[in-house]
Amino acid sequence: AVLGMVVPQTLPELWRQRMRWGRGLVEVLKKHAGVLRHWRNRRHWPVYIEATISLVWWHLLLVLFAILIFASAARALSIVDFTPLPWGWTAIVLTAAILQLTVGILLDRPYDRSAISALPIIPWYPMVYWFVVGLPSVIITIPTLLRRRDKGSNVRWVVRR
């Protein structure tokens, strides 16, 4: 079998793809909300719960980011000396990101020698990843939840090939 996959080449294309995926996730969660009510669907529970937790995680991360911005502004203006996120937590997240990506690069090294050039950007990777993947999901969640879908109709979108 021959398989082709369209991979976003630019940031706007990646953004549109993530918006579609975020919308799709919310629509699937909405359509299959009853999966948790029946014992016969128990094998679907982990997938449904993981997807829900992930969506909640993106929203909480956005709230935390807003708190960090306001706290930083308040500290810069000498209004209050308050740090909502301890430096220890930041160090843990950065250490985990560095370890995870370093192991990934080392595992990938036999197949891709250029991967080691990504080492300097490792500390920024979690923030960029969470921004590119999470923000579209947060933006599209409420409009998708409020959108009324006709009974029996399937969700469709057109992807430029």
VODOZA-886349 format. One record per residue: x, y, z of N, C-alpha, C, O, CB in turn; residue number from 1. Coordinates in pm, 1 decimal. Glycine has a CB too. Example, Ala and Ser with C-alpha at 12.3 -4.5 7.8 and 13.67 -1.06 7.14 Angstrom:
VODOZA-886349
ATOM      n.xx      n.yy      n.zz     ca.xx     ca.yy     ca.zz      c.xx      c.yy      c.zz      o.xx      o.yy      o.zz     cb.xx     cb.yy     cb.zz    k
ATOM    1319.0    -569.0     780.0    1230.0    -450.0     780.0    1320.0    -330.0     780.0    1423.6    -331.9     846.5    1130.8    -447.3     904.6    1
ATOM    1285.0    -225.0     708.0    1367.0    -106.0     714.0    1290.0       3.0     787.0    1340.9     113.8     803.9    1408.4     -59.8     572.5    2
***
This chain:
VODOZA-886349
ATOM      n.xx      n.yy      n.zz     ca.xx     ca.yy     ca.zz      c.xx      c.yy      c.zz      o.xx      o.yy      o.zz     cb.xx     cb.yy     cb.zz    k
ATOM      83.7    -117.9       0.0       0.0       0.0       0.0      88.1     124.0       0.0     192.4     128.0      65.2     -95.2      -0.1     121.0    1
ATOM      44.9     223.2     -73.0     116.7     349.6     -79.3      43.2     447.9      11.1     -79.3     459.5       7.1     126.9     403.5    -227.0    2
ATOM     120.5     517.6      91.9      60.7     610.0     186.9     125.4     746.2     170.9     247.6     756.6     161.1      75.8     558.6     331.7    3
ATOM      45.5     848.2     168.5      97.7     984.3     162.7      48.1    1062.2     282.9     -64.4    1042.8     329.0      56.3    1054.5      31.5    4
ATOM     132.2    1149.5     332.5      93.1    1227.8     448.9     131.4    1373.1     424.1     244.8    1402.5     386.5     160.0    1173.5     579.1    5
ATOM      38.4    1461.7     444.8      65.2    1603.5     428.2     114.2    1657.7     562.2      43.1    1652.0     662.5     -62.0    1680.3     378.3    6
ATOM     235.9    1709.9     562.2     295.9    1764.7     683.3     301.9    1916.0     668.1     349.2    1965.1     565.6     438.4    1704.4     709.4    7
ATOM     255.3    1991.1     767.4     260.5    2137.2     757.2     404.6    2185.9     737.4     496.1    2143.3     807.8     199.6    2201.7     883.2    8
ATOM     422.3    2275.2     641.2     555.3    2325.8     609.6     582.4    2462.5     671.2     697.8    2502.6     686.2     572.9    2333.5     460.3    9
ATOM     475.7    2533.9     706.8     492.8    2667.6     763.8     417.6    2675.1     896.7     333.8    2590.1     926.8     442.0    2777.7     664.9   10
ATOM     448.4    2776.6     974.3     381.7    2794.9    1103.2     230.8    2817.9    1087.6     153.4    2760.6    1164.4     444.3    2912.3    1177.7   11
ATOM     185.8    2900.2     990.3      40.4    2915.2     973.2     -29.5    2783.2     937.6    -140.7    2757.5     983.8      11.9    3018.4     864.8   12
ATOM      35.5    2699.6     855.5     -23.7    2569.9     822.4     -31.1    2480.7     946.3    -130.3    2411.1     967.8      57.4    2500.3     711.4   13
ATOM      74.8    2483.5    1027.4      75.5    2405.9    1151.3     -33.9    2455.7    1244.9    -101.7    2375.9    1309.7     213.3    2414.2    1220.3   14
ATOM     -51.1    2587.0    1252.0    -155.2    2646.2    1336.6    -294.0    2599.0    1292.4    -376.0    2558.9    1375.0    -147.4    2800.5    1332.1   15
ATOM    -319.5    2604.2    1160.4    -449.8    2559.7    1109.1    -472.4    2410.9    1138.0    -582.7    2370.0    1174.4    -459.7    2586.2     957.1   16
ATOM    -366.9    2330.8    1121.4    -378.5    2188.1    1149.8    -414.7    2165.3    1296.8    -503.1    2085.4    1327.6    -247.0    2115.4    1115.0   17
ATOM    -346.9    2235.0    1386.2    -372.3    2218.1    1529.3    -511.3    2269.2    1567.1    -574.9    2214.2    1657.0    -265.2    2291.3    1611.5   18
ATOM    -558.8    2373.4    1499.4    -695.4    2421.7    1524.0    -796.0    2313.6    1482.0    -893.0    2287.8    1553.3    -722.3    2555.4    1446.4   19
ATOM    -772.8    2250.3    1365.7    -861.0    2141.8    1320.7    -858.4    2026.6    1419.9    -963.1    1972.9    1456.2    -819.6    2092.1    1180.6   20
ATOM    -739.2    1988.8    1463.7    -726.4    1876.9    1556.3    -791.6    1909.0    1690.4    -857.4    1823.5    1749.8    -579.0    1841.1    1576.4   21
ATOM    -773.7    2031.7    1738.1    -836.3    2072.7    1864.0    -987.7    2068.9    1853.2   -1056.9    2022.3    1943.7    -790.2    2213.1    1903.9   22
ATOM   -1038.3    2118.9    1740.6   -1182.7    2116.7    1717.6   -1232.1    1972.6    1710.1   -1335.6    1937.9    1767.0   -1218.9    2193.0    1588.0   23
ATOM   -1156.9    1890.2    1639.5   -1193.9    1749.1    1627.8   -1197.5    1680.4    1762.8   -1287.9    1601.5    1790.4   -1097.2    1676.9    1536.3   24
ATOM   -1099.6    1709.9    1846.8   -1095.1    1650.0    1980.4   -1219.2    1687.0    2060.7   -1282.6    1601.0    2121.9    -968.7    1694.5    2055.1   25
ATOM   -1253.0    1814.8    2060.0   -1369.2    1860.3    2137.2   -1497.5    1798.9    2080.7   -1585.4    1758.7    2156.9   -1378.4    2015.2    2135.9   26
ATOM   -1508.9    1791.3    1948.0   -1629.1    1734.3    1888.2   -1642.2    1585.2    1919.2   -1752.5    1536.1    1943.2   -1628.0    1756.2    1737.3   27
ATOM   -1530.9    1514.2    1918.8   -1534.6    1371.7    1953.3   -1573.5    1353.8    2099.8   -1654.9    1267.6    2132.8   -1397.7    1305.1    1925.6   28
ATOM   -1515.0    1435.4    2187.5   -1549.6    1425.8    2329.9   -1697.7    1456.4    2351.4   -1764.5    1392.6    2432.8   -1462.7    1522.3    2413.5   29
ATOM   -1747.6    1555.1    2277.1   -1888.2    1593.6    2288.6   -1980.0    1481.4    2238.3   -2078.5    1445.9    2303.0   -1914.7    1723.5    2209.8   30
ATOM   -1945.5    1427.1    2122.2   -2030.0    1324.3    2061.2   -2033.1    1196.5    2145.2   -2136.6    1130.6    2154.7   -1980.5    1292.5    1920.1   31
ATOM   -1920.8    1162.2    2205.4   -1911.6    1036.0    2278.8   -1910.4    1056.6    2430.3   -1849.5     978.5    2503.4   -1786.7     960.8    2236.5   32
ATOM   -1976.6    1160.3    2476.4   -1978.8    1189.9    2620.2   -2042.5    1077.1    2700.5   -2012.2    1062.0    2818.9   -2054.1    1320.0    2646.0   33
ATOM   -2128.0     999.3    2640.4   -2195.5     890.8    2711.7   -2111.0     766.1    2729.6   -2156.1     669.8    2791.6   -2320.2     854.6    2640.1   34
ATOM   -1991.3     765.6    2677.4   -1905.9     646.6    2683.8   -1874.7     606.0    2828.0   -1851.0     488.5    2856.0   -1775.9     671.5    2608.0   35
ATOM   -1874.6     702.2    2918.0   -1841.5     672.7    3057.6   -1958.8     611.7    3135.0   -1941.4     563.6    3247.0   -1795.6     799.4    3126.9   36
ATOM   -2076.8     613.8    3075.5   -2195.7     565.6    3146.2   -2215.9     414.8    3138.5   -2288.7     357.1    3219.3   -2316.6     633.4    3091.8   37
ATOM   -2152.0     351.8    3042.0   -2179.4     209.8    3018.9   -2055.3     124.4    3041.7   -1946.7     155.6    2992.9   -2231.7     188.5    2877.1   38
ATOM   -2073.2      17.6    3115.7   -1962.7     -72.2    3148.3   -1903.0    -134.7    3021.6   -1782.6    -159.8    3016.2   -2010.4    -182.4    3244.4   39
ATOM   -1984.8    -159.6    2921.3   -1934.9    -224.3    2799.7   -1833.8    -135.5    2724.9   -1757.2    -184.5    2641.9   -2052.3    -259.1    2707.0   40
ATOM   -1834.1      -6.1    2754.8   -1739.3      86.7    2691.4   -1615.4     110.9    2776.4   -1539.1     203.6    2749.4   -1807.3     219.0    2663.1   41
ATOM   -1594.7      29.3    2877.9   -1486.1      54.7    2974.0   -1348.8      61.5    2909.0   -1259.9     128.2    2961.9   -1485.3     -52.4    3079.8   42
ATOM   -1328.9      -4.6    2797.3   -1198.3      -0.5    2731.6   -1171.9     135.0    2666.0   -1057.7     167.7    2633.6   -1188.6    -111.2    2627.2   43
ATOM   -1275.6     211.7    2646.9   -1261.1     346.3    2591.0   -1237.0     451.0    2699.2   -1193.9     562.4    2669.1   -1384.8     383.1    2510.7   44
ATOM   -1263.8     417.0    2822.1   -1251.9     512.7    2932.3   -1113.9     576.5    2941.1   -1105.8     698.8    2952.0   -1283.6     444.6    3062.5   45
ATOM   -1004.7     499.9    2937.0    -872.4     565.0    2949.1    -846.5     668.2    2839.1    -788.5     773.6    2864.7    -762.3     459.6    2945.9   46
ATOM    -889.6     637.4    2717.4    -868.6     730.6    2605.9    -950.8     857.2    2627.2    -901.1     968.3    2608.9    -906.1     664.3    2471.1   47
ATOM   -1076.8     839.4    2665.9   -1165.2     953.9    2688.0   -1114.7    1040.0    2803.5   -1111.8    1162.7    2794.2   -1308.7     906.3    2716.2   48
ATOM   -1075.3     974.7    2911.5   -1026.6    1047.7    3029.4    -896.6    1120.6    2997.2    -878.6    1235.6    3037.4   -1005.4     951.2    3148.4   49
ATOM    -805.5    1054.7    2924.8    -678.0    1118.5    2889.1    -701.4    1241.4    2802.0    -638.2    1345.0    2822.4    -586.1    1018.8    2815.8   50
ATOM    -791.8    1230.4    2705.4    -821.2    1344.0    2617.9    -883.1    1459.1    2697.2    -850.1    1575.4    2674.3    -915.6    1301.2    2504.0   51
ATOM    -971.5    1426.9    2789.2   -1034.4    1530.1    2872.1    -931.9    1597.9    2962.3    -929.6    1720.5    2973.5   -1147.0    1469.4    2956.9   52
ATOM    -847.3    1518.0    3026.4    -743.4    1573.5    3114.1    -649.4    1662.2    3034.5    -607.5    1767.8    3081.9    -664.2    1460.8    3183.7   53
ATOM    -616.6    1619.5    2914.1    -526.5    1698.0    2831.6    -587.5    1833.3    2795.1    -517.8    1934.7    2793.3    -490.9    1621.1    2705.5   54
ATOM    -716.9    1834.4    2766.4    -784.3    1960.2    2735.3    -789.6    2050.8    2858.3    -766.6    2171.3    2847.8    -926.3    1933.3    2682.9   55
ATOM    -819.3    1993.7    2973.2    -820.1    2071.4    3097.9    -679.5    2124.1    3127.2    -663.3    2237.9    3171.2    -871.5    1984.8    3216.9   56
ATOM    -577.9    2040.6    3102.4    -437.9    2079.8    3124.4    -403.1    2204.5    3044.2    -339.9    2295.9    3097.3    -343.0    1964.6    3086.5   57
ATOM    -443.3    2210.0    2916.5    -411.6    2327.1    2833.2    -474.9    2452.7    2891.7    -412.3    2558.7    2894.3    -460.3    2305.8    2687.8   58
ATOM    -599.8    2441.0    2938.9    -667.0    2557.8    2996.2    -599.2    2603.4    3125.2    -580.4    2723.2    3146.6    -814.3    2526.3    3023.0   59
ATOM    -562.8    2508.8    3210.5    -493.7    2544.3    3335.1    -357.0    2605.3    3306.6    -313.3    2696.5    3376.8    -478.2    2420.8    3425.0   60
ATOM    -290.2    2555.1    3204.4    -159.9    2609.5    3166.8    -173.4    2754.2    3120.1     -88.1    2837.6    3150.5     -95.6    2523.7    3056.7   61
ATOM    -279.9    2783.8    3046.4    -303.6    2920.8    3001.8    -330.3    3012.5    3121.4    -280.1    3124.8    3125.8    -422.0    2925.5    2903.3   62
ATOM    -408.6    2965.2    3217.7    -434.7    3043.6    3338.9    -304.4    3067.9    3414.4    -278.6    3179.7    3459.1    -537.3    2971.4    3430.2   63
ATOM    -222.4    2964.4    3428.9     -93.6    2978.6    3497.2      -4.7    3079.1    3424.7      61.8    3160.9    3488.3     -22.5    2842.6    3507.1   64
ATOM      -3.5    3072.9    3292.2      77.2    3165.9    3213.3      30.5    3309.8    3235.7     112.7    3400.4    3249.6      69.8    3130.0    3063.4   65
ATOM    -101.4    3330.8    3239.3    -155.2    3465.3    3265.2    -115.4    3513.1    3404.8     -78.2    3629.1    3422.3    -309.7    3466.1    3250.6   66
ATOM    -123.0    3424.8    3503.5     -82.1    3460.8    3640.1      65.4    3498.7    3642.7     104.0    3595.8    3707.8    -108.9    3344.0    3738.1   67
ATOM     147.0    3422.3    3572.3     290.7    3451.9    3568.0     318.2    3588.1    3505.1     404.5    3662.1    3552.3     364.9    3343.0    3490.3   68
ATOM     245.6    3621.2    3399.2     263.9    3751.5    3333.8     224.3    3864.1    3429.5     298.2    3961.5    3444.3     180.1    3759.9    3202.7   69
ATOM     107.9    3851.4    3494.8      64.5    3955.4    3588.6     159.0    3966.7    3707.6     189.6    4077.3    3752.3     -77.2    3926.5    3637.6   70
ATOM     205.1    3854.0    3758.7     298.1    3856.4    3872.2     430.3    3920.4    3831.8     488.8    3996.5    3908.8     322.3    3713.9    3925.8   71
ATOM     477.1    3889.7    3711.6     602.0    3950.4    3663.9     586.1    4100.8    3646.7     675.6    4177.8    3681.4     645.9    3886.7    3530.9   72
ATOM     471.3    4142.3    3592.9     445.8    4285.6    3576.6     437.2    4354.0    3713.1     490.0    4463.8    3730.4     315.6    4309.0    3496.6   73
ATOM     371.5    4290.5    3809.5     359.5    4347.9    3944.0     496.0    4359.1    4010.9     523.7    4457.2    4080.0     265.3    4262.7    4030.6   74
ATOM     580.2    4260.3    3990.9     715.7    4265.7    4048.3     798.6    4373.4    3980.1     875.3    4443.9    4045.7     786.0    4128.8    4035.4   75
ATOM     783.5    4386.5    3847.9     859.9    4487.1    3773.7     819.6    4628.2    3815.0     903.1    4718.7    3817.7     840.0    4469.0    3622.7   76
ATOM     692.5    4647.1    3846.9     643.3    4778.2    3889.0     656.1    4798.3    4039.7     609.9    4899.3    4092.9     498.2    4795.4    3847.0   77
ATOM     717.0    4705.3    4107.0     737.2    4708.8    4253.1     606.0    4719.3    4330.2     601.8    4778.4    4438.1     826.9    4825.8    4290.5   78
ATOM     500.9    4663.2    4276.1     371.4    4663.0    4344.1     371.2    4556.4    4452.9     327.1    4580.3    4565.3     255.9    4638.5    4243.5   79
ATOM     420.8    4439.4    4417.9     423.3    4328.4    4512.2     542.0    4238.4    4478.1     581.1    4226.4    4362.0     289.0    4248.1    4508.9   80
ATOM     597.4    4176.6    4579.7     707.3    4083.7    4556.5     653.1    3942.0    4574.1     664.3    3881.6    4680.8     827.7    4111.5    4653.8   81
ATOM     594.9    3891.6    4467.1     526.1    3763.6    4473.1     565.8    3679.6    4352.7     560.6    3726.8    4239.2     372.9    3783.1    4478.4   82
ATOM     604.7    3557.3    4376.8     637.1    3464.3    4268.9     540.2    3346.8    4278.4     551.1    3264.8    4369.6     787.1    3415.9    4277.1   83
ATOM     444.4    3337.9    4184.0     344.5    3231.6    4192.5     400.9    3092.7    4163.6     343.9    2992.4    4206.6     232.6    3260.4    4097.0   84
ATOM     510.8    3086.5    4092.3     570.2    2958.3    4057.1     711.0    2953.1    4113.8     798.0    3027.8    4069.1     571.2    2936.9    3903.0   85
ATOM     734.7    2867.5    4210.1     868.4    2862.3    4269.5     973.9    2823.7    4166.4     947.0    2748.0    4073.1     870.8    2763.4    4386.0   86
ATOM    1093.7    2876.8    4184.9    1202.2    2847.9    4090.8    1234.4    2699.5    4088.0    1280.3    2647.7    3986.2    1327.4    2927.7    4127.3   87
ATOM    1211.0    2631.2    4198.4    1235.8    2487.2    4202.6    1151.0    2412.4    4101.2    1197.4    2318.2    4036.9    1208.9    2433.2    4341.7   88
ATOM    1025.0    2455.7    4087.7     935.2    2392.4    3990.7     984.2    2417.6    3848.3     982.6    2327.3    3764.5     790.8    2445.0    4007.7   89
ATOM    1027.0    2538.8    3821.8    1080.8    2571.8    3689.6    1202.1    2484.4    3660.1    1217.1    2432.8    3549.3    1118.7    2722.0    3681.1   90
ATOM    1287.7    2468.4    3759.1    1407.0    2384.9    3741.3    1369.1    2239.8    3713.0    1433.3    2173.7    3631.3    1496.6    2392.3    3865.7   91
ATOM    1265.9    2190.3    3779.6    1222.2    2052.0    3756.6    1171.1    2034.8    3613.8    1206.1    1937.7    3546.7    1112.2    2012.2    3857.3   92
ATOM    1088.4    2128.7    3567.1    1034.2    2120.4    3431.4    1146.4    2127.8    3328.3    1149.5    2049.3    3233.5     931.8    2233.1    3407.0   93
ATOM    1238.9    2222.8    3347.1    1350.4    2235.2    3252.8    1439.6    2111.4    3254.7    1482.8    2065.0    3149.2    1433.5    2359.5    3285.2   94
ATOM    1467.4    2058.1    3371.6    1550.2    1937.8    3381.3    1482.4    1820.0    3312.2    1547.2    1744.8    3239.3    1578.8    1903.6    3528.8   95
ATOM    1353.1    1803.9    3334.5    1279.4    1695.1    3269.4    1282.8    1711.2    3117.7    1301.7    1613.6    3045.1    1133.3    1691.1    3319.1   96
ATOM    1264.4    1835.4    3069.3    1267.2    1860.2    2924.9    1405.0    1829.8    2867.4    1416.8    1766.2    2762.7    1228.2    2005.9    2894.4   97
ATOM    1508.4    1875.2    2936.2    1644.5    1852.3    2888.1    1675.6    1702.7    2885.1    1731.1    1652.8    2787.1    1746.5    1926.6    2976.8   98
ATOM    1640.3    1631.1    2991.7    1665.4    1486.6    2995.1    1587.4    1412.9    2886.3    1642.3    1328.3    2815.7    1628.6    1429.9    3132.3   99
ATOM    1460.6    1445.5    2874.0    1375.6    1377.9    2776.5    1426.4    1399.5    2634.4    1438.5    1304.1    2557.5    1231.6    1427.1    2788.7  100
ATOM    1455.6    1522.6    2599.7    1499.1    1551.4    2463.7    1641.1    1503.1    2437.4    1672.2    1463.0    2325.2    1489.8    1699.6    2436.7  101
ATOM    1727.4    1505.9    2537.5    1862.8    1454.3    2519.3    1859.2    1304.3    2492.8    1928.9    1255.4    2403.8    1949.6    1484.9    2642.7  102
ATOM    1779.2    1231.4    2568.6    1765.4    1087.3    2545.0    1708.3    1062.6    2405.0    1754.1     973.1    2333.9    1674.2    1022.2    2653.2  103
ATOM    1609.1    1141.3    2366.1    1552.1    1127.9    2232.2    1655.1    1151.5    2122.8    1660.3    1077.9    2024.2    1437.0    1224.3    2215.0  104
ATOM    1736.5    1253.9    2140.7    1840.4    1284.6    2041.8    1944.2    1172.9    2037.3    1988.2    1132.9    1929.5    1908.5    1419.5    2074.1  105
ATOM    1983.3    1122.6    2154.2    2081.5    1013.5    2157.8    2026.4     886.0    2093.0    2099.7     814.9    2024.3    2123.2     984.5    2302.7  106
ATOM    1899.4     857.4    2114.5    1838.3     740.5    2050.9    1826.7     758.1    1899.7    1837.3     661.6    1824.0    1700.4     714.0    2110.8  107
ATOM    1805.0     880.8    1857.1    1786.8     910.3    1715.2    1919.4     930.3    1641.5    1922.9     931.7    1518.5    1700.8    1033.7    1699.3  108
ATOM    2027.2     945.7    1716.3    2157.1     977.9    1657.7    2204.2     881.3    1548.4    2257.9     927.4    1447.6    2259.0     981.8    1765.5  109
ATOM    2186.8     750.5    1563.4    2231.0     661.4    1455.4    2158.2     686.9    1323.0    2210.8     656.5    1215.9    2210.7     517.2    1496.8  110
ATOM    2038.7     742.0    1331.0    1959.0     764.0    1210.7    1965.7     907.5    1160.7    1947.3     932.8    1041.7    1815.9     726.7    1236.9  111
ATOM    1991.7    1000.6    1250.0    1994.7    1142.2    1212.7    2105.5    1212.8    1289.9    2087.5    1250.1    1405.8    1857.5    1209.9    1239.9  112
ATOM    2218.5    1230.6    1225.7    2334.2    1293.2    1290.8    2312.3    1441.8    1318.6    2376.3    1497.7    1407.7    2458.1    1275.4    1204.6  113
ATOM    2223.5    1506.1    1244.0    2202.6    1650.0    1261.6    2115.6    1681.6    1383.6    2104.2    1797.9    1422.3    2138.7    1708.8    1136.6  114
ATOM    2054.7    1580.8    1444.0    1965.2    1603.9    1558.0    2038.0    1667.5    1675.7    1976.7    1739.6    1754.4    1901.4    1472.9    1602.2  115
ATOM    2166.7    1642.2    1688.7    2243.1    1697.2    1801.3    2249.4    1849.8    1795.8    2273.3    1914.5    1897.7    2385.0    1639.3    1802.2  116
ATOM    2228.3    1906.8    1678.5    2230.4    2053.0    1666.5    2111.4    2116.9    1738.8    2109.7    2238.5    1758.1    2230.0    2094.0    1518.4  117
ATOM    2012.6    2037.6    1778.8    1895.6    2089.8    1850.7    1921.5    2107.3    1999.9    1838.1    2165.6    2069.2    1777.0    1997.5    1830.6  118
ATOM    2032.4    2059.5    2050.8    2060.2    2067.8    2195.2    2049.0    2208.8    2253.6    1993.9    2223.1    2362.7    2197.8    2015.0    2222.2  119
ATOM    2098.5    2313.8    2186.8    2088.4    2447.7    2247.2    1944.7    2498.3    2266.8    1921.1    2583.4    2352.6    2162.9    2545.9    2161.8  120
ATOM    1850.2    2448.2    2190.0    1712.3    2498.3    2202.8    1627.3    2414.9    2297.8    1509.4    2444.7    2317.1    1646.0    2502.0    2066.9  121
ATOM    1684.4    2312.3    2356.5    1607.4    2222.7    2443.2    1532.9    2294.6    2555.5    1416.5    2262.0    2578.5    1698.9    2120.1    2502.8  122
ATOM    1592.2    2389.7    2626.3    1514.9    2454.0    2734.6    1390.1    2527.2    2685.4    1294.4    2542.3    2761.4    1603.3    2551.8    2809.0  123
ATOM    1388.9    2572.6    2561.1    1273.9    2645.3    2507.4    1167.7    2552.3    2450.4    1053.0    2592.7    2431.3    1319.3    2742.0    2400.5  124
ATOM    1205.4    2429.6    2423.5    1115.1    2337.1    2355.6     980.0    2319.4    2426.1     876.6    2327.9    2360.0    1181.9    2203.6    2342.5  125
ATOM     977.1    2294.9    2558.4     845.3    2275.2    2621.5     752.2    2395.3    2604.6     633.0    2378.4    2579.2     863.0    2246.4    2769.5  126
ATOM     806.2    2515.7    2618.6     722.2    2634.5    2606.8     668.4    2648.6    2464.0     549.8    2675.5    2444.6     801.5    2760.5    2647.1  127
ATOM     754.4    2630.8    2365.4     711.3    2642.7    2225.8     610.9    2532.3    2192.7     508.7    2557.7    2129.0     833.2    2635.7    2129.8  128
ATOM     640.4    2410.9    2235.9     550.1    2298.7    2209.5     413.3    2323.6    2272.7     310.5    2306.4    2207.3     610.3    2167.2    2262.7  129
ATOM     412.1    2363.9    2399.7     285.6    2387.7    2467.1     209.3    2502.7    2402.7      86.3    2502.2    2400.3     309.1    2416.5    2614.4  130
ATOM     281.9    2601.2    2350.6     216.0    2713.2    2284.0     153.7    2667.1    2152.6      36.9    2695.2    2125.8     316.0    2828.1    2258.8  131
ATOM     231.5    2596.4    2070.6     184.4    2556.3    1937.5      74.8    2450.2    1946.0     -17.5    2450.8    1864.7     301.1    2503.5    1853.9  132
ATOM      83.5    2360.2    2042.0     -14.9    2253.2    2052.6    -133.5    2293.8    2140.7    -248.2    2263.5    2108.0      50.7    2127.3    2108.2  133
ATOM    -106.7    2361.2    2250.5    -211.5    2390.2    2347.5    -298.3    2509.3    2317.0    -419.9    2504.2    2336.1    -151.6    2410.0    2477.1  134
ATOM    -237.8    2616.9    2269.9    -315.2    2739.1    2247.5    -428.1    2720.6    2146.1    -539.2    2767.1    2171.7    -223.5    2849.7    2200.9  135
ATOM    -405.0    2655.2    2032.5    -518.7    2632.9    1941.9    -631.3    2552.6    2007.4    -748.8    2580.0    1983.3    -471.5    2560.6    1816.3  136
ATOM    -596.7    2455.3    2088.8    -700.1    2376.5    2157.7    -780.6    2463.6    2252.8    -902.7    2450.0    2261.4    -636.6    2259.8    2234.9  137
ATOM    -713.3    2552.4    2323.9    -781.8    2642.2    2417.0    -872.0    2738.5    2340.1    -985.9    2762.6    2380.3    -679.4    2721.0    2502.7  138
ATOM    -821.9    2792.9    2230.3    -898.1    2890.1    2151.5   -1023.7    2827.5    2092.0   -1128.4    2892.1    2087.4    -811.1    2947.9    2039.9  139
ATOM   -1015.0    2704.0    2047.0   -1125.7    2642.6    1974.2   -1225.5    2570.0    2064.7   -1335.2    2536.8    2019.7   -1071.3    2546.1    1872.8  140
ATOM   -1190.5    2544.8    2190.5   -1276.8    2465.2    2279.0   -1415.2    2526.7    2299.5   -1516.0    2461.0    2273.6   -1209.9    2447.9    2413.3  141
ATOM   -1421.5    2650.5    2345.2   -1551.2    2712.5    2378.0   -1640.2    2725.7    2254.3   -1756.5    2685.8    2259.7   -1529.6    2851.1    2441.5  142
ATOM   -1589.3    2781.1    2141.3   -1677.0    2788.8    2023.5   -1728.3    2651.7    1978.6   -1842.6    2639.5    1934.8   -1602.9    2855.1    1908.5  143
ATOM   -1644.6    2549.6    1989.5   -1687.5    2415.6    1948.3   -1791.5    2359.8    2044.4   -1887.1    2295.0    2001.8   -1567.2    2320.8    1940.2  144
ATOM   -1773.7    2384.3    2173.5   -1872.7    2337.0    2270.9   -2007.3    2406.7    2251.3   -2112.5    2345.9    2271.3   -1822.0    2360.3    2414.1  145
ATOM   -2003.9    2534.0    2212.0   -2127.8    2610.1    2194.7   -2195.2    2583.8    2060.1   -2314.7    2609.1    2045.1   -2099.3    2757.9    2208.8  146
ATOM   -2120.2    2533.5    1962.7   -2175.5    2507.4    1830.2   -2273.5    2390.8    1837.7   -2245.5    2286.8    1897.3   -2062.6    2477.6    1728.2  147
ATOM   -2388.8    2411.4    1775.4   -2489.8    2305.6    1773.6   -2470.8    2221.0    1650.0   -2458.1    2272.6    1539.0   -2632.7    2364.2    1777.8  148
ATOM   -2468.8    2092.4    1669.9   -2450.3    2000.1    1559.2   -2582.7    1929.8    1533.0   -2652.1    1887.2    1625.3   -2336.8    1897.4    1589.3  149
ATOM   -2616.1    1918.7    1403.9   -2739.4    1848.4    1369.3   -2726.2    1700.9    1405.2   -2620.1    1641.0    1388.3   -2772.1    1865.1    1218.9  150
ATOM   -2834.9    1643.6    1454.6   -2835.5    1502.6    1493.5   -2803.3    1415.9    1371.5   -2863.4    1431.7    1265.3   -2973.2    1462.5    1554.7  151
ATOM   -2708.8    1325.5    1388.2   -2675.6    1232.1    1280.8   -2577.2    1284.3    1178.0   -2532.2    1208.5    1092.0   -2798.6    1192.6    1211.7  152
ATOM   -2542.7    1412.2    1184.8   -2448.3    1464.8    1085.6   -2305.3    1443.1    1134.1   -2276.6    1449.8    1253.6   -2474.2    1615.7    1058.8  153
ATOM   -2218.8    1417.6    1040.7   -2077.8    1398.3    1073.1   -2002.4    1529.1    1059.2   -2042.2    1618.2     984.1   -2015.5    1291.0     983.1  154
ATOM   -1895.2    1538.8    1131.4   -1810.9    1657.1    1125.3   -1722.8    1644.8    1001.7   -1663.7    1539.5     977.5   -1725.0    1673.3    1255.4  155
ATOM   -1713.8    1751.9     923.7   -1630.0    1749.3     804.0   -1555.5    1879.9     790.9   -1606.3    1986.6     825.4   -1714.0    1722.8     678.1  156
ATOM   -1436.0    1869.9     741.2   -1361.2    1988.7     705.9   -1279.7    1958.2     582.2   -1245.9    1842.9     555.5   -1271.0    2035.7     822.4  157
ATOM   -1248.4    2061.8     507.4   -1174.7    2045.4     382.6   -1029.3    2079.8     408.2    -996.6    2187.7     457.7   -1234.1    2134.3     269.2  158
ATOM    -943.1    1986.1     373.5    -799.7    2006.3     388.7    -740.5    2023.6     249.9    -762.1    1941.3     160.9    -732.4    1887.3     464.9  159
ATOM    -665.7    2131.7     232.7    -602.9    2157.0     103.6    -492.0    2054.4      82.5    -406.6    2037.8     169.6    -546.9    2302.5      95.6  160
ATOM    -491.6    1987.4     -28.1    -389.9    1885.2     -57.3    -290.7    1935.9    -157.7    -197.9    1863.9    -194.6    -454.3    1757.1    -108.8  161
***
